[in-house]
Amino acid sequence: MKDSKHISRSRAQESSAAIEKMYITMRHLFNRGFYKPMGVSGDTLREALLALRPEIYGNIGEEKVELNGLLYVIERLPVGIEECRFINLTSDEGYSKSHFQAIVPPKRRRNCYRIDEEQMNVEITRGRSDIYDILTHLTFIFIESHKIRNRVLLDDAGEVSRDWFKLEQAVSQNKKLTLVEKEKAISHASNILGRTFEDVLEIYDAFGSVTSPDRFLHVIFWLGKLAIEEVVDNNKRTITFSPILRERLGHHIHGEIWATNIKEVLKENQLLDRPIHVISANMHSVMNSIFATPALKTKFKDKTDFFIYEELSKSGSYDVRNQVEDIALKYGMISLPDTSGTNIDVQIFDTAKIDWTKTSFPKATIGDKKPVIIVMDYAFGEQAYETIDELLKPYKKETLLNVESVSIMGKAGILEGGKGDIMIPNAHINEGTADNYFFHNELSAEMFEGNDIAVFAGPMVTVLGTSLQNRDLLKFFHESTWGIIGLEMEGSYYQKAIQSASKIRKSVPLDIKVRYAYYASDNPLETGSTLASGGLGTTGVKPTYLITIKILEQIFNVK
């Protein structure tokens, strides 16, 4: 009898299985309506996240608390969530019309409402990807909170260490700590976290704000306090999903309102029968690329275009930004701040009203039909399908839109190269499946050469979330015959909507052109270059505008 062959799974296969398990589990918990993250119902999610050990969560599998990952997550969750035992995910259910003040996390656009001392409501209006994002982040911080509990709880009766007692004293002062008090508290916190004094000191201020400079201590204390109460009092934290959210999710409620608003404005301005070009980008690069240089040429004499774009991107440049916006509004731009709940603002440019001599494209050749450009802010994950699918549908079922092109300019993780480099995809592959969307990209790598920026072309993978990646899985994607150059969250969803609208539903022209280009926000294969290592700063300005200008040159037929 032959010996049975020992078959072992590679780390990449284990990681892929962990992501699939998390995806299925999160959908199951959503359908169930509630769960306790650190109880039996949260076991599978915790185990899968610990098996995956995403790069962005650093030392999640070790005893010491992960500080960079904690900062990354805290910036994407509402202030005060660490104090809440009950977290309720809701749809847009009218809290904006109440006395409750919306709390918006600094790095993620979502409205949250503190209902009382124990409950935080988080509005989900951007689809399932928003739920995956939040649940993954919450699972991470709850795992970290129990690391704190393990280091400070001395017995089952609730006796705590001296370090914990001293930390509690520092947090309860309710005033800004003096330098001596702060450093004493950091000393105790570093023992609790299993980190060096220097580790804590380096990241301390990044957690703080003008109103709460010592928030780091507050976050650590409350995470630990609730974790201790879970063990000593069996008082488990609970995540619930409101009945209205469970009823609405997946039905394009917000996307339909968003798209209808845009079409109504097009109709009001008699633009519905004109050629339309859709661009998914930020709310400044298209406007600035067209109008900024001529508008600011006297202020920035003898400066390059990219110098001007960098100045406009600086945090305090309100005056010059407003100057450009005023000119854009004068020459055919319509601004549509979002009211639908999608958190996707829109700008509409009527090229018939543009004086091309006052733009950066004096050689624009737009023909008699004068196209209309719709610029939409970035979608989030699966929300990309919801919004583009609704936008490409006919207006009131009978007026077809003449959408000539859809262009996507976004941020992505790169697997070869570094921050600020450019990626030009020719296909999007859905992570965890072999589902793939191949397309002809009107943009090519050659178009971007000679600008001192590295350019990579090839397939890209559309991932479930930025926080669900690890080095082994990414190396497999990159080094296998898939030849993946980068990872992002929306590409396959955009393409799925475009293909169904043009090839099956026939609501837009069959020969619709697509353009995809991404600039690298991070390299998750490089230690110290993940998203948790910080933002792009001005590194992202040049590739952002380079991509935007190439898209506009094609729309304006600039040779």
C-alpha positions as CSV (number, residue, x, y, z in Angstrom):
1,M,0.0,0.0,0.0
2,K,1.4,3.4,-1.0
3,D,2.1,5.9,1.7
4,S,-0.4,8.7,1.7
5,K,1.3,11.9,0.5
6,H,1.4,14.6,3.1
7,I,-0.2,17.7,1.6
8,S,0.5,20.9,3.3
9,R,-1.0,24.3,2.5
10,S,1.2,27.2,1.7
11,R,0.9,30.4,3.8
12,A,-0.7,32.1,0.7
13,Q,-3.4,29.4,0.6
14,E,-4.1,29.6,4.3
15,S,-4.4,33.4,3.9
16,S,-6.8,33.1,1.0
17,A,-8.9,30.6,3.0
18,A,-8.9,33.0,6.0
19,I,-10.2,35.9,3.8
20,E,-12.9,33.7,2.4
21,K,-13.9,32.6,5.9
22,M,-14.0,36.2,7.1
23,Y,-16.2,37.3,4.1
24,I,-18.7,34.4,4.7
25,T,-18.7,34.9,8.5
26,M,-19.4,38.7,8.2
27,R,-22.3,38.1,5.9
28,H,-23.7,35.4,8.3
29,L,-23.4,37.7,11.3
30,F,-25.1,40.5,9.4
31,N,-28.0,38.2,8.5
32,R,-28.2,37.1,12.1
33,G,-28.5,40.7,13.3
34,F,-26.1,40.8,16.2
35,Y,-23.0,39.2,17.7
36,K,-20.5,39.5,20.5
37,P,-17.0,40.0,19.0
38,M,-15.2,38.5,22.0
39,G,-17.8,35.8,22.7
40,V,-18.5,32.5,21.0
41,S,-20.2,34.2,18.1
42,G,-17.1,36.2,17.3
43,D,-14.7,33.2,17.5
44,T,-14.5,32.5,13.7
45,L,-13.9,36.2,12.8
46,R,-11.1,36.5,15.4
47,E,-9.5,33.2,14.4
48,A,-9.6,34.1,10.7
49,L,-8.0,37.5,11.3
50,L,-5.3,36.0,13.5
51,A,-4.6,33.4,10.8
52,L,-4.4,36.1,8.1
53,R,-2.3,38.5,10.2
54,P,-2.7,41.4,7.8
55,E,0.4,43.6,7.2
56,I,-1.6,46.7,8.2
57,Y,-2.2,45.2,11.7
58,G,1.5,44.5,12.3
59,N,2.0,42.6,15.5
60,I,-1.6,41.4,15.9
61,G,-0.4,37.8,16.5
62,E,2.1,38.8,19.2
63,E,1.6,39.6,22.9
64,K,2.6,43.2,22.6
65,V,0.0,45.7,21.5
66,E,0.3,46.9,17.9
67,L,0.5,50.7,17.9
68,N,0.7,51.8,14.2
69,G,-2.2,49.5,13.4
70,L,-4.2,50.9,16.3
71,L,-3.6,54.5,15.1
72,Y,-4.7,53.5,11.6
73,V,-7.9,52.0,12.9
74,I,-8.7,54.7,15.4
75,E,-8.5,57.4,12.7
76,R,-11.2,55.5,10.8
77,L,-13.6,55.0,13.7
78,P,-15.6,57.7,15.5
79,V,-14.1,59.5,18.5
80,G,-15.4,57.8,21.7
81,I,-16.1,54.3,20.2
82,E,-13.5,52.8,22.6
83,E,-15.8,53.7,25.5
84,C,-18.9,52.0,23.9
85,R,-20.1,48.5,24.9
86,F,-22.8,48.6,22.2
87,I,-22.1,49.4,18.6
88,N,-25.1,49.6,16.3
89,L,-24.7,49.7,12.5
90,T,-27.6,51.5,11.0
91,S,-28.8,52.8,7.6
92,D,-29.6,56.5,7.2
93,E,-32.5,56.5,9.6
94,G,-33.0,60.2,10.3
95,Y,-30.5,60.8,13.1
96,S,-29.3,63.9,11.2
97,K,-32.7,65.5,12.1
98,S,-32.2,64.9,15.8
99,H,-30.3,66.6,18.6
100,F,-27.5,64.1,18.2
101,Q,-24.3,65.6,16.7
102,A,-22.7,63.7,13.8
103,I,-19.2,62.4,14.6
104,V,-17.2,61.9,11.4
105,P,-13.9,60.0,11.7
106,P,-10.9,62.0,10.4
107,K,-9.9,59.4,7.7
108,R,-13.3,57.8,6.7
109,R,-16.4,59.6,5.7
110,R,-19.3,58.1,7.7
111,N,-21.7,59.7,10.1
112,C,-21.7,58.3,13.6
113,Y,-23.9,59.2,16.6
114,R,-23.1,58.7,20.3
115,I,-26.5,57.7,21.7
116,D,-25.5,57.5,25.3
117,E,-22.5,56.5,27.4
118,E,-22.6,52.9,26.2
119,Q,-23.8,53.1,22.6
120,M,-22.4,54.4,19.3
121,N,-24.5,54.3,16.1
122,V,-22.5,54.1,12.8
123,E,-24.4,54.9,9.6
124,I,-23.7,52.5,6.7
125,T,-24.7,54.1,3.4
126,R,-21.8,52.9,1.2
127,G,-22.6,49.3,0.9
128,R,-21.2,46.0,2.1
129,S,-17.6,47.1,1.8
130,D,-18.3,49.6,4.6
131,I,-19.5,46.8,6.9
132,Y,-16.4,44.6,6.1
133,D,-14.2,47.6,6.8
134,I,-15.8,48.4,10.2
135,L,-16.1,44.8,11.4
136,T,-12.5,44.0,10.6
137,H,-11.3,47.2,12.4
138,L,-13.4,46.5,15.4
139,T,-12.2,42.9,15.6
140,F,-8.6,44.1,15.6
141,I,-9.1,46.7,18.4
142,F,-11.0,44.2,20.5
143,I,-8.2,41.6,20.1
144,E,-5.7,44.3,21.1
145,S,-7.9,45.3,24.1
146,H,-7.7,41.7,25.5
147,K,-3.9,41.9,25.2
148,I,-4.1,44.9,27.5
149,R,-6.4,42.9,29.8
150,N,-4.0,40.0,29.9
151,R,-1.2,42.2,31.1
152,V,-3.1,44.1,33.8
153,L,-5.6,41.7,35.3
154,L,-3.9,39.7,38.1
155,D,-6.7,37.4,39.0
156,D,-10.3,36.5,38.1
157,A,-11.7,38.6,41.0
158,G,-10.6,41.8,39.2
159,E,-7.4,42.7,41.0
160,V,-5.3,44.9,38.6
161,S,-1.6,45.8,38.4
162,R,-0.1,49.0,39.8
163,D,0.6,50.2,36.2
164,W,-3.2,50.0,35.5
165,F,-4.1,51.9,38.7
166,K,-1.6,54.7,37.8
167,L,-3.0,54.9,34.2
168,E,-6.5,55.2,35.5
169,Q,-5.4,58.1,37.8
170,A,-3.8,59.9,34.8
171,V,-6.9,59.5,32.6
172,S,-9.4,60.6,35.3
173,Q,-7.7,64.0,35.7
174,N,-9.7,65.5,32.8
175,K,-7.1,68.1,32.1
176,K,-4.0,68.4,29.9
177,L,-1.2,66.6,31.5
178,T,2.1,68.4,32.3
179,L,5.2,67.0,30.7
180,V,6.2,65.2,33.9
181,E,2.7,63.7,34.3
182,K,2.6,62.7,30.7
183,E,5.9,60.9,30.8
184,K,5.0,59.1,34.1
185,A,1.8,58.0,32.4
186,I,3.7,56.9,29.3
187,S,6.0,54.8,31.5
188,H,3.1,52.9,33.0
189,A,1.3,52.6,29.6
190,S,4.5,51.1,28.0
191,N,4.6,48.4,30.6
192,I,0.9,47.7,30.0
193,L,1.4,47.6,26.2
194,G,4.6,45.5,26.2
195,R,6.3,48.3,24.3
196,T,9.3,50.5,25.0
197,F,8.9,54.1,26.5
198,E,10.3,55.4,23.2
199,D,7.7,53.4,21.1
200,V,4.9,55.0,23.0
201,L,6.4,58.5,23.0
202,E,6.9,58.5,19.2
203,I,3.2,57.7,18.5
204,Y,1.6,59.5,21.4
205,D,0.9,62.9,19.8
206,A,-0.5,61.3,16.6
207,F,-3.5,60.1,18.6
208,G,-4.1,63.5,20.1
209,S,-6.0,66.6,19.0
210,V,-6.2,70.2,20.0
211,T,-9.2,69.4,22.3
212,S,-7.8,66.1,23.6
213,P,-4.0,66.0,23.5
214,D,-3.7,63.0,25.8
215,R,-6.2,60.8,23.8
216,F,-3.7,58.0,23.5
217,L,-4.0,57.2,27.2
218,H,-7.8,57.5,27.1
219,V,-8.0,55.0,24.2
220,I,-5.7,52.5,25.9
221,F,-7.5,52.8,29.2
222,W,-11.1,52.4,27.8
223,L,-10.1,49.5,25.6
224,G,-8.5,47.7,28.6
225,K,-11.4,48.7,31.0
226,L,-14.1,47.1,28.7
227,A,-12.0,44.0,28.1
228,I,-11.5,43.6,31.9
229,E,-15.3,43.9,32.4
230,E,-15.9,41.3,29.7
231,V,-13.8,38.8,31.7
232,V,-14.6,39.8,35.4
233,D,-18.3,40.7,35.0
234,N,-19.1,38.7,31.8
235,N,-20.3,42.0,30.4
236,K,-19.6,41.4,26.7
237,R,-19.4,44.1,24.0
238,T,-22.1,43.7,21.3
239,I,-22.4,44.7,17.7
240,T,-25.9,44.9,16.2
241,F,-27.2,45.6,12.7
242,S,-30.4,47.6,12.6
243,P,-33.5,46.0,10.9
244,I,-33.7,48.9,8.4
245,L,-30.0,48.4,7.4
246,R,-30.6,44.6,6.9
247,E,-33.7,45.4,4.8
248,R,-32.0,48.1,2.6
249,L,-28.5,46.7,2.0
250,G,-27.9,45.6,-1.6
251,H,-30.9,47.4,-3.0
252,H,-29.1,50.5,-4.3
253,I,-31.3,52.8,-2.2
254,H,-28.6,55.5,-1.9
255,G,-27.1,55.0,-5.3
256,E,-30.4,55.4,-7.0
257,I,-31.1,58.7,-5.2
258,W,-27.6,59.9,-6.0
259,A,-27.8,59.0,-9.8
260,T,-31.3,60.5,-10.1
261,N,-30.1,63.8,-8.6
262,I,-27.3,64.0,-11.2
263,K,-29.7,63.3,-14.1
264,E,-32.2,65.8,-12.8
265,V,-29.5,68.5,-12.9
266,L,-28.5,67.5,-16.4
267,K,-32.1,67.8,-17.5
268,E,-32.5,71.2,-15.8
269,N,-29.5,72.5,-17.7
270,Q,-30.5,70.8,-21.0
271,L,-27.4,68.5,-21.0
272,L,-29.1,65.1,-21.1
273,D,-28.7,64.7,-24.9
274,R,-25.0,65.7,-25.0
275,P,-22.0,63.3,-25.1
276,I,-21.1,62.5,-21.5
277,H,-17.7,61.5,-20.0
278,V,-17.7,60.2,-16.4
279,I,-14.5,60.6,-14.4
280,S,-14.1,59.0,-10.9
281,A,-11.5,61.1,-9.2
282,N,-11.2,63.6,-6.3
283,M,-13.0,66.9,-6.2
284,H,-10.0,69.1,-7.2
285,S,-7.8,67.5,-9.8
286,V,-10.1,67.9,-12.8
287,M,-11.1,71.5,-11.9
288,N,-7.5,72.5,-11.1
289,S,-6.1,70.8,-14.3
290,I,-8.4,72.8,-16.5
291,F,-8.4,76.2,-14.7
292,A,-5.7,76.6,-12.1
293,T,-2.6,77.5,-14.1
294,P,-4.1,80.4,-16.0
295,A,-6.1,81.6,-12.9
296,L,-3.0,81.7,-10.7
297,K,-0.3,82.6,-13.3
298,T,0.3,86.1,-11.9
299,K,0.5,84.8,-8.3
300,F,2.9,82.0,-9.2
301,K,5.0,83.7,-11.9
302,D,7.6,81.4,-13.6
303,K,6.5,78.4,-11.5
304,T,5.7,75.0,-13.1
305,D,2.2,73.6,-13.3
306,F,3.0,70.9,-10.7
307,F,4.4,73.5,-8.3
308,I,1.0,75.2,-8.5
309,Y,-0.9,71.9,-8.0
310,E,1.3,71.2,-4.9
311,E,0.5,74.7,-3.5
312,L,-3.2,74.0,-4.0
313,S,-3.0,70.7,-2.3
314,K,-1.5,72.2,1.0
315,S,-3.9,72.2,3.9
316,G,-4.0,76.0,4.4
317,S,-4.5,77.0,0.8
318,Y,-8.1,78.0,1.1
319,D,-7.8,81.3,-0.7
320,V,-6.1,80.1,-3.9
321,R,-8.4,77.0,-4.0
322,N,-11.5,79.3,-3.7
323,Q,-10.1,81.5,-6.5
324,V,-9.8,78.6,-8.9
325,E,-13.3,77.3,-7.9
326,D,-14.9,80.7,-8.5
327,I,-13.5,80.8,-12.1
328,A,-14.6,77.2,-12.7
329,L,-18.2,78.0,-11.5
330,K,-18.1,81.1,-13.8
331,Y,-17.2,78.9,-16.8
332,G,-19.7,76.0,-16.7
333,M,-18.9,74.0,-13.6
334,I,-21.9,72.9,-11.5
335,S,-21.1,71.7,-8.0
336,L,-23.4,69.0,-6.5
337,P,-22.5,68.3,-2.8
338,D,-24.0,64.9,-1.8
339,T,-27.4,64.7,-0.2
340,S,-28.1,61.1,-0.9
341,G,-26.0,59.4,1.8
342,T,-23.5,58.0,-0.6
343,N,-20.9,60.6,0.5
344,I,-19.9,61.0,-3.1
345,D,-19.9,64.6,-4.2
346,V,-20.2,65.5,-7.9
347,Q,-19.1,68.2,-10.3
348,I,-20.6,68.7,-13.8
349,F,-18.6,70.6,-16.4
350,D,-20.4,72.0,-19.4
351,T,-17.6,72.4,-22.0
352,A,-19.9,74.7,-24.1
353,K,-19.4,77.4,-21.4
354,I,-15.6,77.0,-21.1
355,D,-13.4,79.8,-22.6
356,W,-10.5,77.6,-23.7
357,T,-8.1,80.5,-23.9
358,K,-8.4,80.7,-20.1
359,T,-7.6,77.0,-19.5
360,S,-4.6,74.8,-19.6
361,F,-6.0,73.2,-22.8
362,P,-6.1,76.0,-25.4
363,K,-5.9,73.4,-28.2
364,A,-9.0,71.4,-27.1
365,T,-11.0,70.2,-30.0
366,I,-14.5,69.2,-28.7
367,G,-16.6,69.4,-31.9
368,D,-20.1,70.7,-32.3
369,K,-21.8,68.5,-29.7
370,K,-19.8,70.0,-26.7
371,P,-19.4,67.1,-24.3
372,V,-20.3,67.2,-20.6
373,I,-18.0,65.9,-17.9
374,I,-19.3,64.3,-14.7
375,V,-16.7,64.1,-12.0
376,M,-17.6,61.9,-9.1
377,D,-15.6,61.5,-5.9
378,Y,-14.2,58.1,-5.0
379,A,-16.6,55.3,-4.3
380,F,-15.8,52.8,-1.6
381,G,-15.5,49.1,-2.6
382,E,-18.8,47.5,-3.7
383,Q,-20.3,51.0,-3.7
384,A,-18.6,51.5,-7.1
385,Y,-21.0,49.0,-8.7
386,E,-24.1,50.5,-7.1
387,T,-23.3,54.1,-8.2
388,I,-22.1,53.5,-11.7
389,D,-24.8,50.9,-12.4
390,E,-27.4,53.5,-11.4
391,L,-25.7,56.4,-13.2
392,L,-25.6,54.4,-16.5
393,K,-29.3,53.5,-16.4
394,P,-31.7,55.5,-18.6
395,Y,-33.3,58.6,-17.1
396,K,-36.9,57.8,-16.3
397,K,-36.6,54.5,-18.2
398,E,-36.8,56.0,-21.6
399,T,-34.0,58.6,-22.0
400,L,-30.7,56.8,-22.8
401,L,-27.5,58.5,-21.8
402,N,-24.8,59.0,-24.4
403,V,-21.9,58.1,-22.1
404,E,-18.9,58.0,-24.4
405,S,-16.3,57.1,-21.7
406,V,-15.8,56.2,-18.0
407,S,-12.4,57.1,-16.5
408,I,-11.2,55.9,-13.1
409,M,-8.3,57.6,-11.4
410,G,-7.6,56.2,-8.0
411,K,-5.2,55.2,-5.2
412,A,-3.9,51.6,-5.0
413,G,-1.3,49.5,-3.3
414,I,1.6,48.6,-5.6
415,L,3.5,45.3,-5.5
416,E,6.6,46.5,-7.4
417,G,7.8,50.0,-7.0
418,G,6.9,52.5,-4.3
419,K,4.6,55.4,-3.2
420,G,3.7,57.8,-6.0
421,D,4.4,55.3,-8.9
422,I,1.7,54.8,-11.5
423,M,-0.2,51.6,-12.4
424,I,-2.1,51.0,-15.7
425,P,-4.3,47.9,-15.5
426,N,-5.5,45.7,-18.4
427,A,-7.7,43.5,-16.2
428,H,-9.2,43.4,-12.7
429,I,-9.4,40.1,-10.8
430,N,-11.7,39.6,-7.8
431,E,-9.7,38.5,-4.8
432,G,-10.6,35.0,-3.5
433,T,-12.1,34.0,-6.9
434,A,-11.0,33.6,-10.5
435,D,-13.6,36.1,-11.6
436,N,-11.8,38.5,-14.0
437,Y,-12.7,41.5,-16.0
438,F,-10.5,42.1,-19.1
439,F,-10.8,45.3,-21.0
440,H,-9.0,47.6,-23.5
441,N,-7.6,50.5,-21.5
442,E,-7.5,53.7,-23.5
443,L,-4.5,54.7,-21.3
444,S,-1.1,53.0,-21.8
445,A,2.1,52.9,-19.8
446,E,4.0,54.7,-22.7
447,M,1.8,57.8,-22.3
448,F,3.3,58.4,-18.8
449,E,7.0,57.8,-19.6
450,G,9.5,60.6,-19.3
451,N,8.0,62.2,-16.2
452,D,10.4,60.8,-13.6
453,I,7.7,58.4,-12.3
454,A,7.9,54.7,-12.6
455,V,5.0,53.2,-14.5
456,F,3.8,49.6,-14.4
457,A,1.2,47.8,-16.6
458,G,-0.7,44.6,-16.0
459,P,-3.6,43.0,-14.1
460,M,-4.7,44.3,-10.8
461,V,-6.6,42.6,-8.0
462,T,-9.8,44.0,-6.5
463,V,-9.7,43.2,-2.8
464,L,-12.4,43.0,-0.1
465,G,-10.6,45.5,2.1
466,T,-7.3,47.3,2.6
467,S,-7.0,45.6,6.0
468,L,-7.3,42.0,4.6
469,Q,-3.9,41.6,3.0
470,N,-0.7,39.9,4.0
471,R,2.7,39.6,2.5
472,D,2.4,35.9,1.6
473,L,-0.8,36.3,-0.4
474,L,0.4,39.4,-2.2
475,K,3.7,37.7,-3.1
476,F,1.7,34.9,-4.6
477,F,-0.4,37.3,-6.7
478,H,2.7,39.1,-7.8
479,E,5.0,36.2,-8.5
480,S,2.6,33.7,-10.0
481,T,1.4,33.7,-13.6
482,W,-1.4,36.1,-12.5
483,G,1.4,38.8,-12.6
484,I,-0.6,41.2,-10.4
485,I,0.9,44.7,-10.3
486,G,-1.3,46.2,-7.6
487,L,-4.4,46.0,-5.4
488,E,-7.4,48.3,-5.1
489,M,-11.0,48.0,-3.9
490,E,-13.3,49.2,-6.7
491,G,-12.0,48.3,-10.2
492,S,-13.9,45.1,-10.9
493,Y,-17.1,46.6,-9.5
494,Y,-16.8,49.6,-11.9
495,Q,-16.1,47.3,-14.8
496,K,-18.9,44.9,-14.0
497,A,-21.4,47.8,-14.1
498,I,-19.9,49.3,-17.4
499,Q,-20.0,45.8,-19.1
500,S,-23.6,45.1,-18.1
501,A,-24.8,48.6,-19.2
502,S,-23.0,48.6,-22.6
503,K,-23.0,44.9,-23.6
504,I,-26.2,43.4,-22.1
505,R,-28.6,46.2,-21.0
506,K,-27.7,48.4,-24.0
507,S,-28.4,51.6,-21.9
508,V,-25.1,53.2,-23.0
509,P,-23.2,52.8,-26.3
510,L,-21.6,49.5,-27.0
511,D,-18.2,51.1,-27.9
512,I,-18.0,53.0,-24.6
513,K,-14.3,53.8,-23.8
514,V,-12.8,52.9,-20.4
515,R,-9.7,54.4,-18.8
516,Y,-8.1,53.1,-15.6
517,A,-5.0,54.5,-13.9
518,Y,-3.9,54.4,-10.3
519,Y,-1.1,55.9,-8.3
520,A,0.5,54.1,-5.5
521,S,-0.4,55.0,-1.9
522,D,1.7,52.3,-0.4
523,N,3.6,49.1,-1.0
524,P,2.2,46.4,1.3
525,L,5.2,44.1,0.5
526,E,7.7,46.6,2.0
527,T,8.0,46.8,5.7
528,G,7.4,50.4,6.7
529,S,5.5,51.2,3.5
530,T,2.0,50.0,4.3
531,L,-0.9,52.3,4.7
532,A,-0.4,52.3,8.5
533,S,3.0,54.0,7.9
534,G,1.3,57.3,7.0
535,G,0.0,59.3,4.1
536,L,1.5,60.2,0.8
537,G,2.0,63.9,1.5
538,T,2.9,65.8,-1.6
539,T,4.3,62.6,-3.3
540,G,0.8,61.9,-4.6
541,V,0.3,65.3,-6.3
542,K,2.3,64.8,-9.4
543,P,0.9,61.3,-10.4
544,T,-2.6,62.5,-9.5
545,Y,-2.4,65.4,-11.9
546,L,-0.5,63.5,-14.5
547,I,-3.2,60.9,-14.8
548,T,-6.0,63.6,-14.7
549,I,-4.3,65.5,-17.5
550,K,-3.9,62.4,-19.7
551,I,-7.6,61.6,-19.3
552,L,-8.6,65.2,-20.1
553,E,-6.3,65.3,-23.2
554,Q,-8.1,62.3,-24.6
555,I,-11.6,63.7,-23.9
556,F,-10.6,67.1,-25.4
557,N,-8.8,65.5,-28.3
558,V,-5.5,67.3,-27.6
559,K,-2.8,65.7,-29.7
